[in-house]
Amino acid sequence: AGIATSQDLVHWVRHPHNPALGPRQSGIWWDSGHVRGRSLTKIGDTYYALYEGAAPSRNMHVPRWWDTIGLARSNDLIDWEYHPLDPIIPQQTGDRFDCMWTGWPRMWVEGDTVYLFYAAGGVSMETPYHHASTGLRTVSLERFLRWE
């Protein structure tokens, strides 16, 4: 995810340190293949970004990206810290609606509650008639802001 600025919303200048929030370079991370910023919210003086990321599939016969949702925060939109419960919305076990991938996250804060909406795919995604499902998770704003 990159940063660009504009004085008139017509002419844009990319930040020289892009991508601001990009894939982690080590192959051990779940988001070492790609990172796609999907939702940005400012709470107080801190920006929170929900993103989807993935590492390349280890099965070379089936080249797939099993996206998962992560959370990062920044005070300046340039230097990012990843949430310690990384990823925050992983695939679930078994044959649940979100057992294969989670992605396209959006965040809404209302009062003391943070609503995390996301798309997901389960075992049914392997059929010709696959459709993504929608998930919702809620967390208290107090817990959302506590990163230990």
OpenMM code with the backbone's topology and positions (N, CA, C; nanometers):
from openmm import Vec3, app, unit

residues = "ALA GLY ILE ALA THR SER GLN ASP LEU VAL HIS TRP VAL ARG HIS PRO HIS ASN PRO ALA LEU GLY PRO ARG GLN SER GLY ILE TRP TRP ASP SER GLY HIS VAL ARG GLY ARG SER LEU THR LYS ILE GLY ASP THR TYR TYR ALA LEU TYR GLU GLY ALA ALA PRO SER ARG ASN MET HIS VAL PRO ARG TRP TRP ASP THR ILE GLY LEU ALA ARG SER ASN ASP LEU ILE ASP TRP GLU TYR HIS PRO LEU ASP PRO ILE ILE PRO GLN GLN THR GLY ASP ARG PHE ASP CYS MET TRP THR GLY TRP PRO ARG MET TRP VAL GLU GLY ASP THR VAL TYR LEU PHE TYR ALA ALA GLY GLY VAL SER MET GLU THR PRO TYR HIS HIS ALA SER THR GLY LEU ARG THR VAL SER LEU GLU ARG PHE LEU ARG TRP GLU".split()
positions = [
    Vec3(0.0852, -0.1169, 0.0000),
    Vec3(0.0000, 0.0000, 0.0000),
    Vec3(0.0893, 0.1224, 0.0000),
    Vec3(0.0623, 0.2140, -0.0888),
    Vec3(0.1455, 0.3316, -0.1022),
    Vec3(0.0742, 0.4585, -0.0603),
    Vec3(0.1522, 0.5629, -0.0457),
    Vec3(0.1014, 0.6934, -0.0062),
    Vec3(0.1244, 0.7908, -0.1219),
    Vec3(0.0241, 0.8718, -0.1520),
    Vec3(0.0363, 0.9799, -0.2494),
    Vec3(-0.0350, 1.1021, -0.1917),
    Vec3(0.0135, 1.2202, -0.2258),
    Vec3(-0.0472, 1.3437, -0.1772),
    Vec3(-0.0843, 1.4327, -0.2948),
    Vec3(-0.1815, 1.5205, -0.2695),
    Vec3(-0.2276, 1.6117, -0.3738),
    Vec3(-0.2743, 1.7419, -0.3108),
    Vec3(-0.2488, 1.8507, -0.3776),
    Vec3(-0.2982, 1.9814, -0.3346),
    Vec3(-0.4355, 2.0120, -0.3941),
    Vec3(-0.4683, 1.9463, -0.5077),
    Vec3(-0.5918, 1.9778, -0.5786),
    Vec3(-0.6779, 1.8555, -0.6127),
    Vec3(-0.6382, 1.7368, -0.5678),
    Vec3(-0.7060, 1.6100, -0.5945),
    Vec3(-0.7055, 1.5727, -0.7426),
    Vec3(-0.6233, 1.6407, -0.8217),
    Vec3(-0.6082, 1.6087, -0.9628),
    Vec3(-0.4653, 1.5618, -0.9896),
    Vec3(-0.3689, 1.6355, -0.9402),
    Vec3(-0.2271, 1.6042, -0.9592),
    Vec3(-0.1732, 1.5416, -0.8313),
    Vec3(-0.1179, 1.4202, -0.8443),
    Vec3(-0.0733, 1.3430, -0.7286),
    Vec3(0.0768, 1.3183, -0.7339),
    Vec3(0.1377, 1.3148, -0.6158),
    Vec3(0.2800, 1.2866, -0.6033),
    Vec3(0.2962, 1.1666, -0.5103),
    Vec3(0.3631, 1.0615, -0.5601),
    Vec3(0.3874, 0.9421, -0.4788),
    Vec3(0.4966, 0.9689, -0.3765),
    Vec3(0.4791, 0.9122, -0.2585),
    Vec3(0.5794, 0.9272, -0.1528),
    Vec3(0.7046, 0.8478, -0.1905),
    Vec3(0.8239, 0.9029, -0.1646),
    Vec3(0.9460, 0.8326, -0.2049),
    Vec3(0.9736, 0.7029, -0.1298),
    Vec3(0.9076, 0.6801, -0.0170),
    Vec3(0.9304, 0.5575, 0.0599),
    Vec3(0.8235, 0.4503, 0.0362),
    Vec3(0.7506, 0.4599, -0.0742),
    Vec3(0.6506, 0.3571, -0.1059),
    Vec3(0.7194, 0.2251, -0.1363),
    Vec3(0.6593, 0.1119, -0.1108),
    Vec3(0.5299, 0.1027, -0.0430),
    Vec3(0.5437, 0.1303, 0.1065),
    Vec3(0.4514, 0.2079, 0.1589),
    Vec3(0.4535, 0.2393, 0.3014),
    Vec3(0.4223, 0.1144, 0.3831),
    Vec3(0.3283, 0.0372, 0.3370),
    Vec3(0.2906, -0.0887, 0.4018),
    Vec3(0.3000, -0.1968, 0.2952),
    Vec3(0.4098, -0.2686, 0.2952),
    Vec3(0.4330, -0.3672, 0.1904),
    Vec3(0.4600, -0.5050, 0.2477),
    Vec3(0.4854, -0.6018, 0.1607),
    Vec3(0.5125, -0.7385, 0.2057),
    Vec3(0.6386, -0.7428, 0.2925),
    Vec3(0.6336, -0.8272, 0.3941),
    Vec3(0.7540, -0.8477, 0.4734),
    Vec3(0.8470, -0.9372, 0.3937),
    Vec3(0.9721, -0.9054, 0.3942),
    Vec3(1.0675, -0.9670, 0.3033),
    Vec3(1.1058, -1.1096, 0.3377),
    Vec3(1.0952, -1.1477, 0.4601),
    Vec3(1.1327, -1.2837, 0.4981),
    Vec3(1.0234, -1.3807, 0.4579),
    Vec3(1.0602, -1.4957, 0.4033),
    Vec3(0.9637, -1.5953, 0.3606),
    Vec3(0.8893, -1.6633, 0.4733),
    Vec3(0.9247, -1.6349, 0.5989),
    Vec3(0.8563, -1.6994, 0.7107),
    Vec3(0.7248, -1.6313, 0.7448),
    Vec3(0.7022, -1.5105, 0.6960),
    Vec3(0.5808, -1.4376, 0.7292),
    Vec3(0.4661, -1.4776, 0.6376),
    Vec3(0.3460, -1.4794, 0.6915),
    Vec3(0.2279, -1.5143, 0.6145),
    Vec3(0.1986, -1.4103, 0.5067),
    Vec3(0.2503, -1.2874, 0.5216),
    Vec3(0.2248, -1.1807, 0.4249),
    Vec3(0.3518, -1.1421, 0.3482),
    Vec3(0.4382, -1.2395, 0.3212),
    Vec3(0.5640, -1.2109, 0.2515),
    Vec3(0.5482, -1.2038, 0.0992),
    Vec3(0.4342, -1.2438, 0.0459),
    Vec3(0.4115, -1.2397, -0.0988),
    Vec3(0.3493, -1.1102, -0.1461),
    Vec3(0.2415, -1.0706, -0.0818),
    Vec3(0.1788, -0.9431, -0.1168),
    Vec3(0.1019, -0.8873, 0.0017),
    Vec3(0.0818, -0.7565, -0.0019),
    Vec3(0.0019, -0.6833, 0.0969),
    Vec3(-0.0844, -0.5849, 0.0196),
    Vec3(-0.2141, -0.5866, 0.0492),
    Vec3(-0.3076, -0.4943, -0.0160),
    Vec3(-0.3846, -0.4198, 0.0925),
    Vec3(-0.3588, -0.2907, 0.1041),
    Vec3(-0.4329, -0.2091, 0.2004),
    Vec3(-0.5784, -0.2013, 0.1608),
    Vec3(-0.6683, -0.2220, 0.2560),
    Vec3(-0.8112, -0.2237, 0.2223),
    Vec3(-0.8951, -0.1261, 0.3032),
    Vec3(-0.8515, -0.0893, 0.4239),
    Vec3(-0.9340, -0.0033, 0.5078),
    Vec3(-0.8428, 0.0774, 0.5988),
    Vec3(-0.8619, 0.2078, 0.6020),
    Vec3(-0.7798, 0.2959, 0.6839),
    Vec3(-0.8705, 0.3798, 0.7722),
    Vec3(-0.8429, 0.3802, 0.9018),
    Vec3(-0.9229, 0.4555, 0.9974),
    Vec3(-0.8298, 0.5264, 1.0937),
    Vec3(-0.8613, 0.6500, 1.1269),
    Vec3(-0.7831, 0.7244, 1.2247),
    Vec3(-0.8605, 0.7284, 1.3558),
    Vec3(-0.7934, 0.6862, 1.4628),
    Vec3(-0.8516, 0.6913, 1.5968),
    Vec3(-0.7527, 0.7702, 1.6822),
    Vec3(-0.7958, 0.8855, 1.7296),
    Vec3(-0.7036, 0.9733, 1.8008),
    Vec3(-0.5965, 1.0215, 1.7051),
    Vec3(-0.4695, 1.0054, 1.7426),
    Vec3(-0.3579, 1.0456, 1.6578),
    Vec3(-0.2977, 0.9292, 1.5797),
    Vec3(-0.3619, 0.8136, 1.5819),
    Vec3(-0.3052, 0.6934, 1.5207),
    Vec3(-0.3928, 0.6437, 1.4067),
    Vec3(-0.3275, 0.6037, 1.2972),
    Vec3(-0.3948, 0.5433, 1.1836),
    Vec3(-0.3893, 0.3917, 1.1976),
    Vec3(-0.5005, 0.3252, 1.1664),
    Vec3(-0.5094, 0.1791, 1.1694),
    Vec3(-0.5463, 0.1320, 1.0296),
    Vec3(-0.4697, 0.0369, 0.9791),
    Vec3(-0.4932, -0.0154, 0.8447),
    Vec3(-0.5229, -0.1646, 0.8521),
    Vec3(-0.6378, -0.2042, 0.7987),
    Vec3(-0.6649, -0.3455, 0.7755),
    Vec3(-0.6123, -0.3764, 0.6361),
    Vec3(-0.5466, -0.4888, 0.6223),
    Vec3(-0.4940, -0.5267, 0.4931),
    Vec3(-0.5077, -0.6765, 0.4742),
    Vec3(-0.5059, -0.7178, 0.3495),
    Vec3(-0.4994, -0.8603, 0.3199),
    Vec3(-0.3609, -0.8895, 0.2663),
    Vec3(-0.3107, -1.0043, 0.3023),
    Vec3(-0.1781, -1.0421, 0.2581),
    Vec3(-0.1704, -1.1924, 0.2453),
    Vec3(-0.0626, -1.2389, 0.1814),
    Vec3(-0.0432, -1.3822, 0.1654),
    Vec3(0.1012, -1.4094, 0.1264),
    Vec3(0.1397, -1.5322, 0.1466),
    Vec3(0.2659, -1.5843, 0.0952),
    Vec3(0.2303, -1.6769, -0.0201),
    Vec3(0.3208, -1.6960, -0.1142),
    Vec3(0.2908, -1.7880, -0.2258),
    Vec3(0.2623, -1.9284, -0.1739),
    Vec3(0.1720, -1.9964, -0.2428),
    Vec3(0.1404, -2.1346, -0.2086),
    Vec3(0.2645, -2.2214, -0.2228),
    Vec3(0.2820, -2.3115, -0.1303),
    Vec3(0.3964, -2.4025, -0.1379),
    Vec3(0.3688, -2.5167, -0.2363),
    Vec3(0.2428, -2.5313, -0.2785),
    Vec3(0.2057, -2.6346, -0.3747),
    Vec3(0.2221, -2.5762, -0.5154),
    Vec3(0.3293, -2.6100, -0.5815),
    Vec3(0.3573, -2.5528, -0.7131),
    Vec3(0.2608, -2.6007, -0.8215),
    Vec3(0.1872, -2.7082, -0.7974),
    Vec3(0.0911, -2.7574, -0.8960),
    Vec3(-0.0373, -2.6745, -0.8937),
    Vec3(-0.0624, -2.6080, -0.7830),
    Vec3(-0.1812, -2.5243, -0.7686),
    Vec3(-0.1353, -2.3870, -0.7205),
    Vec3(-0.0977, -2.2964, -0.8127),
    Vec3(-0.0486, -2.1649, -0.7704),
    Vec3(-0.1628, -2.0780, -0.7181),
    Vec3(-0.1702, -2.0634, -0.5885),
    Vec3(-0.2779, -1.9859, -0.5262),
    Vec3(-0.2217, -1.8975, -0.4177),
    Vec3(-0.2993, -1.7976, -0.3850),
    Vec3(-0.2670, -1.7092, -0.2734),
    Vec3(-0.3809, -1.7228, -0.1735),
    Vec3(-0.3519, -1.7696, -0.0549),
    Vec3(-0.4537, -1.7871, 0.0485),
    Vec3(-0.4519, -1.6632, 0.1372),
    Vec3(-0.5236, -1.5603, 0.0939),
    Vec3(-0.5220, -1.4334, 0.1649),
    Vec3(-0.5731, -1.4461, 0.3076),
    Vec3(-0.5171, -1.3624, 0.3900),
    Vec3(-0.5498, -1.3540, 0.5314),
    Vec3(-0.5466, -1.2067, 0.5689),
    Vec3(-0.6144, -1.1690, 0.6783),
    Vec3(-0.6278, -1.0286, 0.7148),
    Vec3(-0.5358, -0.9928, 0.8310),
    Vec3(-0.4637, -0.8837, 0.8109),
    Vec3(-0.3757, -0.8312, 0.9136),
    Vec3(-0.4149, -0.6894, 0.9515),
    Vec3(-0.3527, -0.6411, 1.0587),
    Vec3(-0.3783, -0.5068, 1.1090),
    Vec3(-0.2448, -0.4416, 1.1411),
    Vec3(-0.2296, -0.3165, 1.1016),
    Vec3(-0.1091, -0.2403, 1.1322),
    Vec3(-0.1511, -0.1009, 1.1769),
    Vec3(-0.0598, -0.0342, 1.2482),
    Vec3(-0.0901, 0.1027, 1.2918),
    Vec3(0.0317, 0.1917, 1.2687),
    Vec3(0.0037, 0.3214, 1.2562),
    Vec3(0.1083, 0.4181, 1.2272),
    Vec3(0.0661, 0.5550, 1.2776),
    Vec3(0.1621, 0.6343, 1.3192),
    Vec3(0.1333, 0.7727, 1.3568),
    Vec3(0.1564, 0.8695, 1.2415),
    Vec3(0.2287, 0.8231, 1.1373),
    Vec3(0.2636, 0.9128, 1.0276),
    Vec3(0.2324, 0.8574, 0.8884),
    Vec3(0.1715, 0.7421, 0.8796),
    Vec3(0.1383, 0.6734, 0.7549),
    Vec3(0.2611, 0.6212, 0.6792),
    Vec3(0.3791, 0.6348, 0.7359),
    Vec3(0.5014, 0.5889, 0.6712),
    Vec3(0.5607, 0.4696, 0.7455),
    Vec3(0.5782, 0.4821, 0.8753),
    Vec3(0.6337, 0.3745, 0.9580),
    Vec3(0.5193, 0.2987, 1.0234),
    Vec3(0.5113, 0.1668, 0.9966),
    Vec3(0.4002, 0.0843, 1.0421),
    Vec3(0.4450, -0.0204, 1.1413),
    Vec3(0.3584, -0.0483, 1.2366),
    Vec3(0.3785, -0.1552, 1.3353),
    Vec3(0.2683, -0.2584, 1.3133),
    Vec3(0.3071, -0.3851, 1.3043),
    Vec3(0.2102, -0.4922, 1.2841),
    Vec3(0.1528, -0.5381, 1.4168),
    Vec3(0.0249, -0.5726, 1.4173),
    Vec3(-0.0425, -0.6176, 1.5385),
    Vec3(0.0222, -0.7470, 1.5886),
    Vec3(0.0392, -0.7611, 1.7213),
    Vec3(0.1025, -0.8819, 1.7746),
    Vec3(0.0219, -1.0101, 1.7536),
    Vec3(-0.1086, -1.0004, 1.7326),
    Vec3(-0.1898, -1.1188, 1.7016),
    Vec3(-0.1959, -1.1347, 1.5506),
    Vec3(-0.0844, -1.1367, 1.4896),
    Vec3(-0.0669, -1.1302, 1.3463),
    Vec3(-0.0807, -1.2687, 1.2841),
    Vec3(-0.1737, -1.2969, 1.1952),
    Vec3(-0.2789, -1.2112, 1.1417),
    Vec3(-0.3979, -1.2013, 1.2392),
    Vec3(-0.4818, -1.1008, 1.2203),
    Vec3(-0.5927, -1.0838, 1.3151),
    Vec3(-0.7184, -1.1598, 1.2742),
    Vec3(-0.7381, -1.1865, 1.1452),
    Vec3(-0.8506, -1.2692, 1.1013),
    Vec3(-0.7953, -1.3776, 1.0090),
    Vec3(-0.7420, -1.4847, 1.0679),
    Vec3(-0.6871, -1.5935, 0.9867),
    Vec3(-0.7978, -1.6850, 0.9365),
    Vec3(-0.7612, -1.7771, 0.8483),
    Vec3(-0.8555, -1.8803, 0.8066),
    Vec3(-0.8878, -1.9669, 0.9284),
    Vec3(-1.0097, -2.0167, 0.9327),
    Vec3(-1.0527, -2.1011, 1.0430),
    Vec3(-1.0307, -2.2483, 1.0090),
    Vec3(-1.0407, -2.3323, 1.1074),
    Vec3(-1.0201, -2.4753, 1.0864),
    Vec3(-1.1460, -2.5426, 1.0316),
    Vec3(-1.1309, -2.6655, 0.9860),
    Vec3(-1.2453, -2.7447, 0.9401),
    Vec3(-1.2985, -2.6959, 0.8074),
    Vec3(-1.4313, -2.7057, 0.7907),
    Vec3(-1.4930, -2.6655, 0.6649),
    Vec3(-1.5839, -2.5444, 0.6837),
    Vec3(-1.5439, -2.4523, 0.7688),
    Vec3(-1.6218, -2.3304, 0.7929),
    Vec3(-1.6208, -2.2405, 0.6691),
    Vec3(-1.7062, -2.1392, 0.6719),
    Vec3(-1.7196, -2.0505, 0.5559),
    Vec3(-1.5913, -1.9721, 0.5289),
    Vec3(-1.5019, -1.9614, 0.6267),
    Vec3(-1.3779, -1.8861, 0.6083),
    Vec3(-1.2537, -1.9726, 0.6325),
    Vec3(-1.2612, -2.0993, 0.5926),
    Vec3(-1.1497, -2.1916, 0.6177),
    Vec3(-1.0408, -2.1867, 0.5102),
    Vec3(-1.0650, -2.1214, 0.3954),
    Vec3(-0.9637, -2.1179, 0.2902),
    Vec3(-0.8976, -1.9813, 0.2763),
    Vec3(-0.9743, -1.8740, 0.2878),
    Vec3(-0.9164, -1.7407, 0.2784),
    Vec3(-1.0074, -1.6385, 0.3443),
    Vec3(-0.9474, -1.5298, 0.3881),
    Vec3(-1.0208, -1.4128, 0.4362),
    Vec3(-0.9584, -1.2915, 0.3682),
    Vec3(-1.0393, -1.1960, 0.3296),
    Vec3(-0.9868, -1.0792, 0.2600),
    Vec3(-1.0866, -0.9665, 0.2507),
    Vec3(-1.0525, -0.8644, 0.1767),
    Vec3(-1.1343, -0.7461, 0.1533),
    Vec3(-1.1896, -0.6870, 0.2833),
    Vec3(-1.1050, -0.6680, 0.3850),
    Vec3(-1.1554, -0.6202, 0.5136),
    Vec3(-1.1948, -0.4727, 0.5119),
    Vec3(-1.2947, -0.4415, 0.5898),
    Vec3(-1.3381, -0.3033, 0.6120),
    Vec3(-1.3624, -0.2868, 0.7612),
    Vec3(-1.3363, -0.1673, 0.8097),
    Vec3(-1.3482, -0.1392, 0.9521),
    Vec3(-1.4431, -0.0213, 0.9730),
    Vec3(-1.5268, -0.0354, 1.0746),
    Vec3(-1.6189, 0.0714, 1.1126),
    Vec3(-1.6141, 0.0827, 1.2637),
    Vec3(-1.5944, 0.2041, 1.3137),
    Vec3(-1.5901, 0.2278, 1.4580),
    Vec3(-1.7125, 0.3094, 1.4945),
    Vec3(-1.7889, 0.2561, 1.5888),
    Vec3(-1.9078, 0.3276, 1.6366),
    Vec3(-1.9151, 0.3122, 1.7871),
    Vec3(-1.9070, 0.4251, 1.8558),
    Vec3(-1.9086, 0.4208, 2.0018),
    Vec3(-1.7885, 0.3432, 2.0538),
    Vec3(-1.8150, 0.2439, 2.1365),
    Vec3(-1.7096, 0.1629, 2.1969),
    Vec3(-1.6867, 0.0312, 2.1239),
    Vec3(-1.7363, 0.0199, 2.0009),
    Vec3(-1.7261, -0.1062, 1.9274),
    Vec3(-1.6571, -0.0850, 1.7930),
    Vec3(-1.5687, -0.1786, 1.7574),
    Vec3(-1.5055, -0.1812, 1.6263),
    Vec3(-1.5679, -0.2981, 1.5505),
    Vec3(-1.6230, -0.2699, 1.4339),
    Vec3(-1.6835, -0.3715, 1.3486),
    Vec3(-1.5856, -0.4042, 1.2364),
    Vec3(-1.5512, -0.5310, 1.2214),
    Vec3(-1.4594, -0.5770, 1.1179),
    Vec3(-1.5376, -0.6638, 1.0196),
    Vec3(-1.5639, -0.6098, 0.9023),
    Vec3(-1.6342, -0.6820, 0.7963),
    Vec3(-1.5302, -0.7408, 0.7026),
    Vec3(-1.5558, -0.8592, 0.6490),
    Vec3(-1.4604, -0.9202, 0.5565),
    Vec3(-1.5292, -1.0207, 0.4664),
    Vec3(-1.4652, -1.0470, 0.3526),
    Vec3(-1.5100, -1.1524, 0.2624),
    Vec3(-1.4324, -1.2778, 0.2981),
    Vec3(-1.4892, -1.3931, 0.2657),
    Vec3(-1.4242, -1.5190, 0.3016),
    Vec3(-1.4655, -1.6292, 0.2058),
    Vec3(-1.3811, -1.7301, 0.2020),
    Vec3(-1.4097, -1.8462, 0.1199),
    Vec3(-1.3799, -1.9733, 0.1957),
    Vec3(-1.4654, -2.0710, 0.1758),
    Vec3(-1.4480, -2.2011, 0.2398),
    Vec3(-1.4356, -2.3109, 0.1371),
    Vec3(-1.4627, -2.4311, 0.1785),
    Vec3(-1.4495, -2.5472, 0.0916),
    Vec3(-1.5371, -2.5330, -0.0323),
    Vec3(-1.6520, -2.4694, -0.0197),
    Vec3(-1.7415, -2.4533, -0.1346),
    Vec3(-1.6784, -2.3689, -0.2451),
    Vec3(-1.5713, -2.2967, -0.2149),
    Vec3(-1.5033, -2.2160, -0.3164),
    Vec3(-1.4330, -2.3038, -0.4200),
    Vec3(-1.4219, -2.4307, -0.3953),
    Vec3(-1.3550, -2.5216, -0.4879),
    Vec3(-1.4481, -2.5723, -0.5972),
    Vec3(-1.5729, -2.5354, -0.5939),
    Vec3(-1.6690, -2.5820, -0.6939),
    Vec3(-1.6844, -2.4772, -0.8037),
    Vec3(-1.7394, -2.5145, -0.9195),
    Vec3(-1.7595, -2.4161, -1.0270),
    Vec3(-1.8585, -2.3067, -0.9894),
    Vec3(-1.9385, -2.3273, -0.8868),
    Vec3(-2.0407, -2.2306, -0.8492),
    Vec3(-2.0043, -2.1602, -0.7196),
    Vec3(-1.8765, -2.1348, -0.7005),
    Vec3(-1.8312, -2.0775, -0.5748),
    Vec3(-1.8724, -1.9312, -0.5597),
    Vec3(-1.8941, -1.8943, -0.4365),
    Vec3(-1.9290, -1.7574, -0.4004),
    Vec3(-1.8604, -1.7241, -0.2693),
    Vec3(-1.8177, -1.6026, -0.2556),
    Vec3(-1.7583, -1.5590, -0.1304),
    Vec3(-1.8694, -1.5343, -0.0287),
    Vec3(-1.8371, -1.5535, 0.0961),
    Vec3(-1.9270, -1.5237, 0.2060),
    Vec3(-1.8808, -1.3950, 0.2732),
    Vec3(-1.9655, -1.3388, 0.3565),
    Vec3(-1.9304, -1.2193, 0.4310),
    Vec3(-1.9249, -1.2529, 0.5785),
    Vec3(-1.8180, -1.2069, 0.6438),
    Vec3(-1.8021, -1.2291, 0.7865),
    Vec3(-1.8055, -1.0971, 0.8611),
    Vec3(-1.8378, -1.1035, 0.9877),
    Vec3(-1.8374, -0.9869, 1.0752),
    Vec3(-1.7809, -1.0296, 1.2096),
    Vec3(-1.6841, -0.9551, 1.2549),
    Vec3(-1.6330, -0.9745, 1.3903),
    Vec3(-1.6377, -0.8402, 1.4593),
    Vec3(-1.6661, -0.8422, 1.5869),
    Vec3(-1.6683, -0.7192, 1.6653),
    Vec3(-1.5686, -0.7311, 1.7795),
    Vec3(-1.5142, -0.6189, 1.8171),
    Vec3(-1.4217, -0.6128, 1.9295),
    Vec3(-1.4421, -0.4779, 1.9974),
    Vec3(-1.4237, -0.4740, 2.1272),
    Vec3(-1.4384, -0.3472, 2.1974),
    Vec3(-1.3264, -0.2529, 2.1550),
    Vec3(-1.3552, -0.1244, 2.1504),
    Vec3(-1.2553, -0.0259, 2.1129),
    Vec3(-1.1375, -0.0311, 2.2103),
    Vec3(-1.1670, -0.0534, 2.3377),
    Vec3(-1.0606, -0.0635, 2.4379),
    Vec3(-0.9639, -0.1770, 2.4033),
    Vec3(-1.0165, -0.2931, 2.3687),
    Vec3(-0.9310, -0.4069, 2.3333),
    Vec3(-0.8589, -0.3825, 2.2007),
    Vec3(-0.9251, -0.3198, 2.1076),
    Vec3(-0.8656, -0.2896, 1.9769),
    Vec3(-0.7424, -0.2003, 1.9916),
    Vec3(-0.7480, -0.1056, 2.0831),
    Vec3(-0.6387, -0.0115, 2.1017),
    Vec3(-0.5258, -0.0669, 2.1870),
    Vec3(-0.5472, -0.1794, 2.2550),
    Vec3(-0.4456, -0.2413, 2.3408),
    Vec3(-0.3685, -0.3438, 2.2582),
    Vec3(-0.2384, -0.3228, 2.2402),
    Vec3(-0.1582, -0.4061, 2.1512),
    Vec3(-0.0577, -0.4939, 2.2229),
    Vec3(-0.0781, -0.5289, 2.3470),
    Vec3(0.0171, -0.6183, 2.4133),
    Vec3(-0.0369, -0.7593, 2.4196),
] * unit.nanometer
topology = app.Topology()
chain = topology.addChain("A")
for resn in residues:
    res = topology.addResidue(resn, chain)
    for name in ("N", "CA", "C"):
        topology.addAtom(name, app.Element.getBySymbol(name[0]), res)
